[in-house]
Amino acid sequence: MVAATNLLFAATIGGEPRGKASVRVGHGRGHRDPVTAAYMGKSIRMLAKLWSKGQREREAIREPVELAIVTYRSRPDELIPNLSGRARVAQPPLESFGCPVTPDWDNIGKMIGDCLVKAGVLADDNLITKGSVEKRYVEMDGEPGVVIEIRATGDVWAAFALGADRPGVLDGGAEVGDDEEGSDV
């Protein structure tokens, strides 16, 4: 396993997390969810602005990366702790905890991957060699949103598969560890 090394990009998208669901077909036509489409448009604009940050044309990331996504969804009323003094039998925690409701984790990953490509952050979402999506309810008084981190994997063989120099090859084509010609070592 290759551990991700340096942080290449980090961003937070505000608002209730959305996932990229399948296009619904009815009456011979495809129908996209307008709320999801609006969320994607907002996300793409925000990510593009953060990525360029003072640079007119910043090159998209073109190396193998690890993508970590953490979503924070608003709590429904029944998961808000009763702080009035009348204790419930089971009191929800004040801190963030797992959110086992829609959107599905894979749809969140697809949507964020597509947004990162359309915003010019990633050259292609096939560069994501490792990804994680964590779904959480917000901590008390927290705001809903999506936190994104992209890190370089440092995986030289994945980079080689993309066309980088072969790992272990020095200038001139000699393999690392090869003895010089005529050496008795």
Buried (B, 14 or more C-beta within 10 A) or exposed (E): EBEBEEEBBEBEBEBBBBBBBEEEEEEEEEEEBEEBEEBBEBBBEBBBEBBBEEEEEEEBBBBBBBBBBBBBBBBEEEEEEEEEEEEEEEEBEEEBBEBEEBBBBEBBBBBBBBBBBBBBBBBEBEBBBBBEBBBBBBBBEBEBBBBBBBBBBBBBEBBBEEEBEEEEEEEEEEEEEEEEEEEEE
